[in-house]
Amino acid sequence: MPLPAEFADLESFQDWALPTEPERYAKRLASSMDEMQALYDAAMPRLEAALDHCDKHDFTDLPEDVRTLMHLLQSVVMVSFPVECWSQPRVPDSGAAYLDLLVEPGF
C-alpha cells in the first residue's frame, strides 16, 4: 500500500511499514546499521509532519495509506535506539534474551 502523497519521498522505505512489533524487530535485527541510518535520516525530519497527518484521522478507522505511514513511523521508533545509542541492531549486553509482545493495540 502506498504512503500518503505528501510522504511519497519515503516510499523507498515502505518495506519497513510492518504491521506488528515482532515483524519490525525481526527487520531491525536483519538490517545493517547503514540501512537503519538511512531510514532514520530520511524519516526523522518528517516525523512531526507525519504524526500531524496521522492525528487528522480516527485511529480506529485509518485509511490504508495513513496506516502504512503509521507503521513506517513505528519502525522509525524501532531503529532510533540502535541509531542514536547503541550503534548495533541488538540491545547491548542482552545475549540471547528476548521478549515476545503478546498483545498489541488494535484498530
N, CA, C and O atoms as a GROMACS GRO file, in nm:
protein
  428
    1MET      N    1   0.085  -0.118   0.000
    1MET     CA    2   0.000   0.000   0.000
    1MET      C    3   0.090   0.124   0.000
    1MET      O    4   0.183   0.133   0.080
    2PRO      N    5   0.062   0.217  -0.088
    2PRO     CA    6   0.144   0.339  -0.092
    2PRO      C    7   0.120   0.428   0.029
    2PRO      O    8   0.021   0.415   0.101
    3LEU      N    9   0.214   0.518   0.049
    3LEU     CA   10   0.204   0.618   0.155
    3LEU      C   11   0.118   0.734   0.106
    3LEU      O   12   0.097   0.747  -0.014
    4PRO      N   13   0.070   0.819   0.196
    4PRO     CA   14   0.001   0.940   0.152
    4PRO      C   15   0.092   1.020   0.058
    4PRO      O   16   0.214   1.019   0.074
    5ALA      N   17   0.033   1.089  -0.038
    5ALA     CA   18   0.109   1.161  -0.140
    5ALA      C   19   0.212   1.256  -0.080
    5ALA      O   20   0.320   1.274  -0.136
    6GLU      N   21   0.179   1.317   0.034
    6GLU     CA   22   0.270   1.414   0.098
    6GLU      C   23   0.398   1.348   0.147
    6GLU      O   24   0.496   1.418   0.177
    7PHE      N   25   0.400   1.215   0.155
    7PHE     CA   26   0.515   1.142   0.208
    7PHE      C   27   0.573   1.046   0.105
    7PHE      O   28   0.637   0.947   0.140
    8ALA      N   29   0.550   1.078  -0.023
    8ALA     CA   30   0.600   0.994  -0.132
    8ALA      C   31   0.752   0.982  -0.129
    8ALA      O   32   0.808   0.885  -0.178
    9ASP      N   33   0.819   1.081  -0.071
    9ASP     CA   34   0.966   1.076  -0.062
    9ASP      C   35   1.014   0.963   0.028
    9ASP      O   36   1.133   0.930   0.027
   10LEU      N   37   0.925   0.904   0.107
   10LEU     CA   38   0.962   0.794   0.196
   10LEU      C   39   0.925   0.657   0.137
   10LEU      O   40   0.944   0.554   0.203
   11GLU      N   41   0.874   0.655   0.014
   11GLU     CA   42   0.830   0.530  -0.049
   11GLU      C   43   0.939   0.424  -0.053
   11GLU      O   44   0.909   0.305  -0.043
   12SER      N   45   1.064   0.464  -0.068
   12SER     CA   46   1.171   0.365  -0.077
   12SER      C   47   1.191   0.288   0.054
   12SER      O   48   1.262   0.188   0.057
   13PHE      N   49   1.128   0.334   0.160
   13PHE     CA   50   1.138   0.267   0.290
   13PHE      C   51   1.010   0.189   0.325
   13PHE      O   52   0.992   0.149   0.440
   14GLN      N   53   0.925   0.169   0.227
   14GLN     CA   54   0.796   0.105   0.252
   14GLN      C   55   0.811  -0.037   0.306
   14GLN      O   56   0.720  -0.087   0.372
   15ASP      N   57   0.924  -0.102   0.281
   15ASP     CA   58   0.943  -0.236   0.336
   15ASP      C   59   0.958  -0.236   0.488
   15ASP      O   60   0.955  -0.341   0.551
   16TRP      N   61   0.974  -0.117   0.546
   16TRP     CA   62   0.977  -0.102   0.692
   16TRP      C   63   0.837  -0.083   0.750
   16TRP      O   64   0.822  -0.086   0.872
   17ALA      N   65   0.736  -0.065   0.668
   17ALA     CA   66   0.600  -0.039   0.715
   17ALA      C   67   0.532  -0.172   0.750
   17ALA      O   68   0.442  -0.218   0.680
   18LEU      N   69   0.578  -0.230   0.858
   18LEU     CA   70   0.531  -0.362   0.901
   18LEU      C   71   0.427  -0.350   1.011
   18LEU      O   72   0.443  -0.266   1.100
   19PRO      N   73   0.321  -0.430   1.008
   19PRO     CA   74   0.208  -0.411   1.098
   19PRO      C   75   0.226  -0.458   1.242
   19PRO      O   76   0.149  -0.417   1.330
   20THR      N   77   0.326  -0.542   1.269
   20THR     CA   78   0.339  -0.591   1.407
   20THR      C   79   0.479  -0.566   1.462
   20THR      O   80   0.575  -0.552   1.386
   21GLU      N   81   0.488  -0.559   1.593
   21GLU     CA   82   0.616  -0.537   1.659
   21GLU      C   83   0.714  -0.650   1.632
   21GLU      O   84   0.831  -0.622   1.606
   22PRO      N   85   0.673  -0.777   1.637
   22PRO     CA   86   0.769  -0.883   1.605
   22PRO      C   87   0.827  -0.871   1.464
   22PRO      O   88   0.946  -0.898   1.443
   23GLU      N   89   0.746  -0.831   1.367
   23GLU     CA   90   0.796  -0.812   1.230
   23GLU      C   91   0.896  -0.697   1.225
   23GLU      O   92   1.000  -0.707   1.160
   24ARG      N   93   0.864  -0.587   1.294
   24ARG     CA   94   0.954  -0.472   1.294
   24ARG      C   95   1.086  -0.507   1.363
   24ARG      O   96   1.192  -0.465   1.317
   25TYR      N   97   1.079  -0.582   1.473
   25TYR     CA   98   1.200  -0.620   1.545
   25TYR      C   99   1.286  -0.714   1.461
   25TYR      O  100   1.408  -0.700   1.457
   26ALA      N  101   1.223  -0.810   1.395
   26ALA     CA  102   1.297  -0.901   1.308
   26ALA      C  103   1.364  -0.825   1.193
   26ALA      O  104   1.478  -0.855   1.156
   27LYS      N  105   1.294  -0.727   1.138
   27LYS     CA  106   1.352  -0.644   1.031
   27LYS      C  107   1.473  -0.569   1.085
   27LYS      O  108   1.575  -0.560   1.017
   28ARG      N  109   1.462  -0.514   1.206
   28ARG     CA  110   1.575  -0.442   1.266
   28ARG      C  111   1.695  -0.535   1.281
   28ARG      O  112   1.807  -0.498   1.245
   29LEU      N  113   1.673  -0.655   1.334
   29LEU     CA  114   1.783  -0.748   1.356
   29LEU      C  115   1.846  -0.794   1.225
   29LEU      O  116   1.965  -0.826   1.222
   30ALA      N  117   1.768  -0.799   1.119
   30ALA     CA  118   1.818  -0.844   0.989
   30ALA      C  119   1.878  -0.730   0.906
   30ALA      O  120   1.928  -0.754   0.796
   31SER      N  121   1.874  -0.609   0.958
   31SER     CA  122   1.919  -0.492   0.882
   31SER      C  123   2.057  -0.445   0.928
   31SER      O  124   2.096  -0.465   1.043
   32SER      N  125   2.126  -0.384   0.837
   32SER     CA  126   2.256  -0.326   0.870
   32SER      C  127   2.236  -0.189   0.936
   32SER      O  128   2.128  -0.130   0.926
   33MET      N  129   2.339  -0.142   1.001
   33MET     CA  130   2.331  -0.008   1.060
   33MET      C  131   2.315   0.097   0.950
   33MET      O  132   2.248   0.198   0.972
   34ASP      N  133   2.375   0.075   0.834
   34ASP     CA  134   2.358   0.170   0.723
   34ASP      C  135   2.212   0.178   0.678
   34ASP      O  136   2.162   0.287   0.649
   35GLU      N  137   2.144   0.063   0.673
   35GLU     CA  138   2.003   0.062   0.634
   35GLU      C  139   1.918   0.134   0.738
   35GLU      O  140   1.829   0.213   0.703
   36MET      N  141   1.944   0.108   0.865
   36MET     CA  142   1.868   0.175   0.971
   36MET      C  143   1.897   0.325   0.973
   36MET      O  144   1.807   0.406   0.993
   37GLN      N  145   2.023   0.361   0.952
   37GLN     CA  146   2.060   0.502   0.949
   37GLN      C  147   1.990   0.575   0.835
   37GLN      O  148   1.946   0.688   0.851
   38ALA      N  149   1.979   0.509   0.720
   38ALA     CA  150   1.911   0.570   0.605
   38ALA      C  151   1.764   0.596   0.635
   38ALA      O  152   1.713   0.704   0.605
   39LEU      N  153   1.696   0.498   0.695
   39LEU     CA  154   1.556   0.519   0.735
   39LEU      C  155   1.546   0.633   0.834
   39LEU      O  156   1.463   0.723   0.818
   40TYR      N  157   1.628   0.630   0.936
   40TYR     CA  158   1.627   0.733   1.040
   40TYR      C  159   1.650   0.872   0.981
   40TYR      O  160   1.577   0.966   1.011
   41ASP      N  161   1.752   0.883   0.896
   41ASP     CA  162   1.786   1.014   0.838
   41ASP      C  163   1.676   1.068   0.747
   41ASP      O  164   1.653   1.188   0.742
   42ALA      N  165   1.608   0.980   0.676
   42ALA     CA  166   1.501   1.024   0.586
   42ALA      C  167   1.374   1.058   0.662
   42ALA      O  168   1.306   1.156   0.628
   43ALA      N  169   1.341   0.980   0.764
   43ALA     CA  170   1.211   0.995   0.830
   43ALA      C  171   1.211   1.094   0.946
   43ALA      O  172   1.110   1.161   0.969
   44MET      N  173   1.320   1.106   1.019
   44MET     CA  174   1.318   1.194   1.137
   44MET      C  175   1.283   1.339   1.104
   44MET      O  176   1.207   1.400   1.178
   45PRO      N  177   1.336   1.396   0.996
   45PRO     CA  178   1.295   1.534   0.965
   45PRO      C  179   1.148   1.547   0.929
   45PRO      O  180   1.093   1.657   0.935
   46ARG      N  181   1.083   1.437   0.892
   46ARG     CA  182   0.943   1.437   0.853
   46ARG      C  183   0.851   1.391   0.965
   46ARG      O  184   0.729   1.387   0.948
   47LEU      N  185   0.909   1.356   1.080
   47LEU     CA  186   0.835   1.293   1.188
   47LEU      C  187   0.717   1.378   1.236
   47LEU      O  188   0.605   1.328   1.246
   48GLU      N  189   0.740   1.504   1.266
   48GLU     CA  190   0.632   1.588   1.317
   48GLU      C  191   0.519   1.602   1.215
   48GLU      O  192   0.402   1.592   1.250
   49ALA      N  193   0.554   1.625   1.091
   49ALA     CA  194   0.452   1.636   0.986
   49ALA      C  195   0.376   1.505   0.969
   49ALA      O  196   0.254   1.505   0.949
   50ALA      N  197   0.447   1.392   0.978
   50ALA     CA  198   0.382   1.262   0.964
   50ALA      C  199   0.288   1.235   1.081
   50ALA      O  200   0.176   1.186   1.061
   51LEU      N  201   0.330   1.267   1.201
   51LEU     CA  202   0.243   1.249   1.317
   51LEU      C  203   0.120   1.339   1.308
   51LEU      O  204   0.009   1.296   1.338
   52ASP      N  205   0.140   1.463   1.266
   52ASP     CA  206   0.027   1.554   1.247
   52ASP      C  207  -0.071   1.498   1.144
   52ASP      O  208  -0.192   1.507   1.161
   53HIS      N  209  -0.017   1.441   1.038
   53HIS     CA  210  -0.102   1.383   0.934
   53HIS      C  211  -0.183   1.265   0.989
   53HIS      O  212  -0.303   1.254   0.963
   54CYS      N  213  -0.119   1.180   1.066
   54CYS     CA  214  -0.188   1.066   1.126
   54CYS      C  215  -0.295   1.112   1.224
   54CYS      O  216  -0.402   1.052   1.232
   55ASP      N  217  -0.264   1.217   1.299
   55ASP     CA  218  -0.358   1.267   1.401
   55ASP      C  219  -0.485   1.327   1.342
   55ASP      O  220  -0.581   1.350   1.415
   56LYS      N  221  -0.488   1.353   1.213
   56LYS     CA  222  -0.607   1.407   1.148
   56LYS      C  223  -0.715   1.300   1.128
   56LYS      O  224  -0.828   1.331   1.088
   57HIS      N  225  -0.679   1.176   1.156
   57HIS     CA  226  -0.770   1.064   1.130
   57HIS      C  227  -0.804   0.991   1.259
   57HIS      O  228  -0.726   0.990   1.354
   58ASP      N  229  -0.921   0.931   1.261
   58ASP     CA  230  -0.963   0.848   1.374
   58ASP      C  231  -0.877   0.723   1.375
   58ASP      O  232  -0.870   0.651   1.276
   59PHE      N  233  -0.811   0.698   1.486
   59PHE     CA  234  -0.719   0.585   1.500
   59PHE      C  235  -0.788   0.452   1.469
   59PHE      O  236  -0.724   0.360   1.418
   60THR      N  237  -0.914   0.441   1.499
   60THR     CA  238  -0.986   0.315   1.477
   60THR      C  239  -1.033   0.298   1.333
   60THR      O  240  -1.086   0.192   1.297
   61ASP      N  241  -1.015   0.401   1.251
   61ASP     CA  242  -1.063   0.394   1.112
   61ASP      C  243  -0.964   0.464   1.019
   61ASP      O  244  -1.002   0.552   0.942
   62LEU      N  245  -0.837   0.426   1.026
   62LEU     CA  246  -0.735   0.490   0.944
   62LEU      C  247  -0.745   0.445   0.798
   62LEU      O  248  -0.762   0.327   0.770
   63PRO      N  249  -0.735   0.540   0.706
   63PRO     CA  250  -0.722   0.499   0.565
   63PRO      C  251  -0.595   0.414   0.550
   63PRO      O  252  -0.500   0.431   0.626
   64GLU      N  253  -0.594   0.326   0.452
   64GLU     CA  254  -0.481   0.233   0.435
   64GLU      C  255  -0.347   0.306   0.419
   64GLU      O  256  -0.247   0.263   0.475
   65ASP      N  257  -0.346   0.417   0.343
   65ASP     CA  258  -0.218   0.487   0.323
   65ASP      C  259  -0.168   0.549   0.454
   65ASP      O  260  -0.047   0.554   0.478
   66VAL      N  261  -0.260   0.595   0.537
   66VAL     CA  262  -0.222   0.653   0.667
   66VAL      C  263  -0.176   0.541   0.762
   66VAL      O  264  -0.082   0.560   0.839
   67ARG      N  265  -0.242   0.427   0.756
   67ARG     CA  266  -0.199   0.313   0.837
   67ARG      C  267  -0.056   0.270   0.799
   67ARG      O  268   0.025   0.239   0.885
   68THR      N  269  -0.028   0.271   0.669
   68THR     CA  270   0.107   0.238   0.622
   68THR      C  271   0.208   0.339   0.677
   68THR      O  272   0.316   0.301   0.721
   69LEU      N  273   0.173   0.466   0.674
   69LEU     CA  274   0.259   0.570   0.730
   69LEU      C  275   0.281   0.548   0.878
   69LEU      O  276   0.394   0.561   0.926
   70MET      N  277   0.176   0.515   0.952
   70MET     CA  278   0.188   0.491   1.095
   70MET      C  279   0.283   0.373   1.121
   70MET      O  280   0.367   0.380   1.211
   71HIS      N  281   0.271   0.266   1.045
   71HIS     CA  282   0.360   0.151   1.062
   71HIS      C  283   0.505   0.188   1.030
   71HIS      O  284   0.597   0.140   1.096
   72LEU      N  285   0.524   0.272   0.931
   72LEU     CA  286   0.658   0.320   0.899
   72LEU      C  287   0.716   0.399   1.017
   72LEU      O  288   0.832   0.383   1.053
   73LEU      N  289   0.633   0.484   1.077
   73LEU     CA  290   0.677   0.561   1.193
   73LEU      C  291   0.712   0.470   1.310
   73LEU      O  292   0.806   0.498   1.385
   74GLN      N  293   0.637   0.363   1.326
   74GLN     CA  294   0.668   0.267   1.433
   74GLN      C  295   0.805   0.204   1.410
   74GLN      O  296   0.877   0.176   1.505
   75SER      N  297   0.841   0.182   1.286
   75SER     CA  298   0.974   0.129   1.256
   75SER      C  299   1.083   0.233   1.281
   75SER      O  300   1.195   0.198   1.320
   76VAL      N  301   1.052   0.359   1.258
   76VAL     CA  302   1.148   0.465   1.290
   76VAL      C  303   1.179   0.462   1.440
   76VAL      O  304   1.294   0.474   1.481
   77VAL      N  305   1.075   0.445   1.520
   77VAL     CA  306   1.096   0.432   1.665
   77VAL      C  307   1.180   0.308   1.693
   77VAL      O  308   1.270   0.312   1.777
   78MET      N  309   1.153   0.198   1.623
   78MET     CA  310   1.224   0.073   1.643
   78MET      C  311   1.374   0.087   1.616
   78MET      O  312   1.456   0.023   1.682
   79VAL      N  313   1.411   0.170   1.520
   79VAL     CA  314   1.553   0.186   1.487
   79VAL      C  315   1.619   0.302   1.562
   79VAL      O  316   1.740   0.318   1.553
   80SER      N  317   1.542   0.381   1.633
   80SER     CA  318   1.600   0.501   1.695
   80SER      C  319   1.706   0.468   1.800
   80SER      O  320   1.810   0.534   1.803
   81PHE      N  321   1.684   0.370   1.886
   81PHE     CA  322   1.785   0.336   1.986
   81PHE      C  323   1.911   0.279   1.922
   81PHE      O  324   2.021   0.322   1.957
   82PRO      N  325   1.900   0.184   1.828
   82PRO     CA  326   2.023   0.138   1.763
   82PRO      C  327   2.102   0.251   1.697
   82PRO      O  328   2.224   0.254   1.704
   83VAL      N  329   2.031   0.344   1.633
   83VAL     CA  330   2.098   0.453   1.564
   83VAL      C  331   2.154   0.556   1.662
   83VAL      O  332   2.269   0.598   1.651
   84GLU      N  333   2.073   0.598   1.758
   84GLU     CA  334   2.112   0.707   1.848
   84GLU      C  335   2.205   0.663   1.961
   84GLU      O  336   2.288   0.742   2.007
   85CYS      N  337   2.192   0.539   2.006
   85CYS     CA  338   2.261   0.499   2.128
   85CYS      C  339   2.359   0.384   2.114
   85CYS      O  340   2.471   0.392   2.164
   86TRP      N  341   2.318   0.278   2.046
   86TRP     CA  342   2.393   0.154   2.056
   86TRP      C  343   2.489   0.127   1.941
   86TRP      O  344   2.586   0.054   1.959
   87SER      N  345   2.464   0.184   1.826
   87SER     CA  346   2.543   0.156   1.704
   87SER      C  347   2.545   0.008   1.668
   87SER      O  348   2.642  -0.042   1.611
   88GLN      N  349   2.437  -0.060   1.700
   88GLN     CA  350   2.420  -0.201   1.664
   88GLN      C  351   2.271  -0.235   1.674
   88GLN      O  352   2.199  -0.173   1.752
   89PRO      N  353   2.223  -0.332   1.595
   89PRO     CA  354   2.081  -0.365   1.595
   89PRO      C  355   2.029  -0.424   1.726
   89PRO      O  356   1.916  -0.398   1.765
   90ARG      N  357   2.112  -0.503   1.793
   90ARG     CA  358   2.069  -0.570   1.917
   90ARG      C  359   2.091  -0.480   2.038
   90ARG      O  360   2.174  -0.390   2.037
   91VAL      N  361   2.014  -0.508   2.142
   91VAL     CA  362   2.033  -0.439   2.269
   91VAL      C  363   2.167  -0.485   2.327
   91VAL      O  364   2.189  -0.606   2.339
   92PRO      N  365   2.256  -0.393   2.362
   92PRO     CA  366   2.387  -0.434   2.414
   92PRO      C  367   2.374  -0.520   2.540
   92PRO      O  368   2.285  -0.500   2.623
   93ASP      N  369   2.464  -0.615   2.551
   93ASP     CA  370   2.474  -0.700   2.670
   93ASP      C  371   2.347  -0.776   2.703
   93ASP      O  372   2.321  -0.808   2.819
   94SER      N  373   2.266  -0.805   2.602
   94SER     CA  374   2.142  -0.878   2.627
   94SER      C  375   2.153  -1.026   2.592
   94SER      O  376   2.060  -1.102   2.617
   95GLY      N  377   2.264  -1.065   2.534
   95GLY     CA  378   2.283  -1.206   2.498
   95GLY      C  379   2.171  -1.256   2.410
   95GLY      O  380   2.132  -1.192   2.313
   96ALA      N  381   2.120  -1.372   2.445
   96ALA     CA  382   2.012  -1.434   2.367
   96ALA      C  383   1.874  -1.400   2.423
   96ALA      O  384   1.773  -1.455   2.379
   97ALA      N  385   1.869  -1.310   2.520
   97ALA     CA  386   1.741  -1.274   2.582
   97ALA      C  387   1.650  -1.202   2.482
   97ALA      O  388   1.697  -1.126   2.397
   98TYR      N  389   1.522  -1.227   2.493
   98TYR     CA  390   1.424  -1.156   2.411
   98TYR      C  391   1.289  -1.158   2.481
   98TYR      O  392   1.266  -1.239   2.572
   99LEU      N  393   1.202  -1.070   2.439
   99LEU     CA  394   1.065  -1.063   2.491
   99LEU      C  395   0.970  -1.077   2.375
   99LEU      O  396   0.995  -1.024   2.267
  100ASP      N  397   0.860  -1.146   2.396
  100ASP     CA  398   0.754  -1.153   2.296
  100ASP      C  399   0.641  -1.063   2.340
  100ASP      O  400   0.595  -1.070   2.454
  101LEU      N  401   0.595  -0.978   2.250
  101LEU     CA  402   0.479  -0.893   2.274
  101LEU      C  403   0.355  -0.979   2.253
  101LEU      O  404   0.334  -1.032   2.144
  102LEU      N  405   0.274  -0.994   2.357
  102LEU     CA  406   0.158  -1.080   2.349
  102LEU      C  407   0.034  -1.010   2.296
  102LEU      O  408  -0.050  -1.073   2.231
  103VAL      N  409   0.022  -0.882   2.325
  103VAL     CA  410  -0.095  -0.806   2.282
  103VAL      C  411  -0.047  -0.672   2.226
  103VAL      O  412   0.036  -0.604   2.287
  104GLU      N  413  -0.100  -0.637   2.111
  104GLU     CA  414  -0.070  -0.508   2.051
  104GLU      C  415  -0.196  -0.426   2.046
  104GLU      O  416  -0.307  -0.481   2.048
  105PRO      N  417  -0.181  -0.293   2.041
  105PRO     CA  418  -0.301  -0.211   2.024
  105PRO      C  419  -0.377  -0.251   1.899
  105PRO      O  420  -0.316  -0.274   1.795
  106GLY      N  421  -0.505  -0.258   1.908
  106GLY     CA  422  -0.586  -0.298   1.793
  106GLY      C  423  -0.646  -0.177   1.723
  106GLY      O  424  -0.640  -0.064   1.772
  107PHE      N  425  -0.704  -0.203   1.610
  107PHE     CA  426  -0.768  -0.096   1.534
  107PHE      C  427  -0.916  -0.115   1.539
  107PHE      O  428  -0.991  -0.036   1.482
   0.00000   0.00000   0.00000
